[in-house]
């Protein structure tokens, strides 16, 4: 049964293709000094990566060879890049001002940049980065702010997500049996269930376990835990996800063992043998990490275990980017911030009784997951468009999925299952 916490969740209009302001694409700024500087910087960068950019079909940057990237509107492209490098590149793709060249996959074009990012950007840039990277624009994840941030992504359309996800509707990294040969979409459902089972195993979930899931998604993990005989409370602040998750729980015949609650994690009470949370910490916000982990600590029974799956940055990358505002935050995950393992360990040590007992990294599995999602998204675009999503949205999501795939392929991004143990004693 889906429950709503009175006084803690109030009905609000969910995001729709017609009113989602996150799709508003600003016009390119005037072509000026920064645009000219961006042109010079790109020319230098392309001498260091195996990428060739053809500009307006006339001249090329790079080491030669077939073009990898085609810039069709150089004036707008360089103006956006000069105004804000981390946001302008994605906005320019959304506007159709550049594309992957014919015969080149978009993730293939982006991966060489991700592989060399720390070498391409000189240390002096990080000392001056706030002159070109905006700050302070990422929305705060207060209770109200977190709900609005989640609505802007997860409440877009259940039907849209169903077009590119596998039948489990799992929107997180899968765990494939093998990556050689490269998995196909037919492998994805089993790989997602393998991931769910690994999380439940790490958390020690078995028959009779009292399980809390923070971040319901569309209900697959809750169903899988209930099928083990566990008693599950799963909480979410996405109305759209909660409604479909309830339907799926009912259809699976486990509604007597699963409660779906529209509830912020900060309002959860009770005691649980296991807490699980899959790729939800990215939406918590650095300011609230101590609250997130101390809440898990307080809710775990003595001796209980928690397993979170988290998208990660290296610690140096986390420190360098934590205060900036990026294209992903503006258009895809408002309020989002990726942690590092070290950052998690420091928060856990400083604010909880928990101990990190295991970290299992599987970043290359996410690269393949994203590749398969993108293929399905593009293949199903005609049906997605019928729901009112436009070409700007298509390019936005194509860039998002390819950009993230490149990050995982290059190792710039990682993902891991992190297991935490609550000591048997009650003292802090």
N, C-alpha and C positions, 0 to 999 in steps of 0.2 A: 504494500500500500504506500502510495506517495503521501508524505505529510509536509505541511508548511508550518514553520515556526511563527506563530502569531507575534506581531510586533517586531519581527526580525526580517521578514521578507514581505515586501509589498508589491502587488502586481504592477508591472510597468510594461509599456509597449516594447516588443522585441524588435530587433533590427530587421529590416527588410531591404530588398534590392532598391526600393524606391526612396528610402529615407536614410540609408547608411552614409553618414557624412565622411566616413573613412575612405570612400572611393573618390572624393572630390580631388581632382588632379589640377593643381595650379598651373597656369600658363608658364612657359619658360621665361625667366627674367631677361632683361635687356642684355645684349651681348656687349661686354665691357672688358675691363682689365682682368678680372678674375677668369673670364672665359678664355682670354688669350693665354693666361698663365696655365689654365687647365689643358689647353692644347699642347703646350710645351711639356708639361708634366707627363701627359699620356705618351708623347713621343719618346720620352726617356724611359718610361716604364716598359713600353713595348719592345725596347731593345734588350730587355732582361727576361722576357717570357716568350715561349714558342707560340705566339699569337700574332696574327696579321690583321690589322683593321683597314678596311677599304672605306674611304670617306667620300660620300656623294658620287661613288662610281668613278672617281677621277684619280686620286692619289692614295698611297698606302703608307701605313706606319708599321714598323715591325721588322723582323728579320727576313722577310720574304716568304715565298711559298703561297699556296692558295689562301685566299682571305678566310679568316675565321669569324670575324665580326664585320658587319656592314653598318656604317653610320649613314642614314638616309637624310637626316636634317642636321648637318654639323653645327649650324649657328645655335639652334635650340639645345642640342646635345652638350656642347661645350659650355653654354651659359648655365645649364642646370648643374653640370659637373663642377664648375667653378663656384657656384653659389653654395653648394653643399655636397661634397664628394660622396658621403655615405648614403645620402637620400637621393641626390640627383641622378645617380646611375639607374636606380630602380624606377624613379619617376619618368626618366627618359624612355625606358623600355615600355612602361605603361602607355606612354604617349605614342609609341610606334616610331620613335626617332632613331632607334638602332635595333638590330636583330642579329641572331646567329646567321652566318652565311649559309647558303644552300649546301646541303650535305654535311653540315656541322650541327651536332646536338648542343643545345644551350648549356647544359651542365658541363659538357666537354670544353666549351669556350670559357666557362667561368673557373673551372678547376685549376688551371695553371696560375691564375691570380691568387686563389686561396692557398695553393701550395707555397707561394713565395711571399705571402703578405707581410710577414715580419721583416723580410729582407728588402721588399720594395719600398716600405715606408720608413724613412730615416728617423732615428731617435729624436731629432729636433722637432719633428712633426708632433710628437706626443707632448712635448713641452708647450707647443703653441696650438694644440688641436682644438681648443675651445674657440679659437678665432674663426674656424670654419665648420665646426661640429656644434650644433645647437645643444644647449643644456636645459635642464629643468622643465622639459615639455612632456616627459613621460608621466601619464596619469598615476596618481597615488592609489594604492590598493587598500583604501579604507573599506569598510563594509559596503557602502554605496558605490564607491569607485570600482571595487573589484567586480561587483555585479554588472556595472556598465561595461567594463573592459571585457568580461566574458561574453556578454550579449553581442558585442561587436564582432566576435569571431564565431563562437560556438552556436549562437542562435541564428546564424545566417539562413540555414535551410537544411533540415534533416535529409531531404531528398537530394540536395546538392552533394552532401557528404557521401550519401549512399552510392552516388554515381562512380566514385573513385576508390572507396574503401572496399575491403573484402566482406563476405557475409557476416563476420563477427562485428563489423563496424568499429574496429579498433583503430584509433587515431594516435598511434604511438609506435615506436620502433618494434618491428617483428624480430624473432629469433629463429633464423633459418637453420635447417639441419646441415646445410653446406652452402658455401658461396662459390663453389667451383664444380660444375658450371654455374654461371649466373642464374639465380632463381627467376622463375616466371611468375606471372600473376596467379597461376594455378597453384603455386606453392604457398601463397601468402596466408590463406586461412589457417592451414596447419601451423605455419610459423608464428602467427599471432597467438594461437592457443598454446604453443610451446612456450612463448614468452610469459603468458599468464600463469601457466603451471610453474614456471621457474620462480616467479615472484611469490606465488602461494607457498611453494616449497621452502624458499628462503625465509619466509615469515613463519614457517611451522604450522600452516593452516591444515587442519584435519577435522574429522567428525567431532562435533561438539565445540569447536573453537568459536569464541566470540570475536568477530572480525569487524573492524571499522575500515571502510574505504573512503579516502578523502579525494573526491573527484570521480564522479560516477561514470563519466563518458556515456556510452549507450548501453551499459549494463553487463558487458560480457564477463568481466572479472567477478562481479557479484554473483552472476549465474553459476560460473565455474566453481566458486567457493561454496555456494549452497549445494551444488551437486556433490561436493565432498562431504556434506553433512554439517557444514558450518552454519552458524547464525550470523547474518550479515546486516550491518547498518551501513548504507552507502549514501554519502552526502554530496550535494552539488548546488551551485547557484545558477545553473543553466536550466531555465524552464523548458525549453525545447528538448534538451537531452533527457530531462527527468521524465517527460511525458512518453517519449519513445522507449526509454529504458524500462518504464513500468509495463508497457505493452509486451516487451520482449521477456521480462521476468514472468509475467502471467503466462505467456505462450510456452515458456520452458517448464511451467508447473512447479516453480519454486517460490511463489509469492508468500507462502507461509513461513519461509526462512529468510526473506529479504525485505528490509524496510528501506525505501528510497525517500530521503528527506531533502527538501529545499532548505538548506541550512549552511551558513558560513562555518568553516572549521573552527573559528574562534568561539562559536556558541555551542559546540558539541560537549556533551557531558557523558558520564558513564565510565565503565571499566571494560577493557578489551584485552584478549590474549594476543591479538595481532592487529597491527595497523599497516595498511598498504596504501600507496599513493603513486600513481603512474603519470609522470611528466606533468605534474601539477605545481611543483616547486618553482618552475619557471615563471608562473603567474603570480607568485606570492609577493615579490618585491623585497629587496635587500633590507629595508627598514623593518619588515615583518618576519624575517627569517627567525629571529629569536622566539617570537610568539608561536610561529609554526612548529618549531621543534620542541619548545617547552609544552605546547599543547599535546603533541604526540607523547611526550614523556609522561605528562599527567594522566593521559587516558590509558596508557599501557598498564596492565597488571604487573606486579613484580615478576620478573623472569620472562616477561613477554618480549616479542620481537616486532620490529617494524622494518618494512622494505619499501624503499622509494626508488622509482626509476627516474633518472634525471638527465637532461641534456646538459653538457658541460663545456666549459672553456678551460684552457690552460690557465693557471693562476696569474701569470703575467698578463695574458690577454684580458682576463676578468678585471684586473686592476686598471688596465689601460682604457677600458671601454665602459666601466661601470657608471660613469657620470655623463655619458653622451646619449644622444637621442638619434636613433637609427631609422632606416627605412622600414625594417621589420617592426619596430615599435610603433611607427606612425601608421602603417597600413595593415599589418597582420596581427600582431599581438600587443596591443596597447597595455602598458603596465608591466610588460615582461622584462625579465633580466635573467641571464644565464649565470649560474654559480660555477665555481671550481670545486674540485674535491677538497682542496685545502680550506676553502672558505666554509664549506659545510662542516668539516672536521672542527674548525675553530669555533663556529657557532654552537655546535653540539657540545664541545668541551666546556664552553663558557656559560652555557645557559641550561644544561640538562644533566640528568644522571646517566644518560645513554652513552654507550660506547659503540663506535663503528667497528663491526666485526667482519665485514666483507665488502669488497668492491669488485664487481664483474663488468668489465668494459666491453662493449660490443658495437663500436661506432660504425664499422663497415657494414653491419647488418642494417643500420639506419640508412646508409647511402643507397642500398638496394631497395629498401622499403619506399623511399622517396622516389626513386626511379620508376617503380611500378605504379605508385600513386599518380605521378605526372602523366604517364602513358594512358592510364585509365581516364584521367581528367580530360585530357585532350581528345581522346576517342569518344567520350560522352558529352563533348561540349554542346552539340546541337540540342540535346535534351536539357542541359543546364541553362542554356540561353533562353529556352522556352519559359523558364520560371522568372525571367526578367533581368537576368544578369547580362551585362553588356561586354563589349570588346575590351574596355579598360580593365574590367574585372578579370577577364580571361588572361590578359597579359600580366596582370598583377599576380595572379595565382601561378601562372606558368613560371614567372620569374622567382617567386617565393619558393616553389618546390625545387627548381633547378639550383637556385642559390644555396639552399640548405643541403641539397645533395652534394654540391661541390665542396661545401664545408666539411661534410663527413668523409667524403672520398679523400680529401687532402689531409685529414687529421686535425684540421683547425678546430673542428667540433668533435665531441665524443658523446657517448651515452653510456650510462652504467646503472646497474642495479646495486644499490647501497643498502646494506643491512645494518640495523641498529639493535642493540640488546639493552633491555632494562635489567639492572641487577635484581637479584632475588630479594635483597633487603629493601626496606622502605626509606632509609635515610638518604638525604641529598648530599 
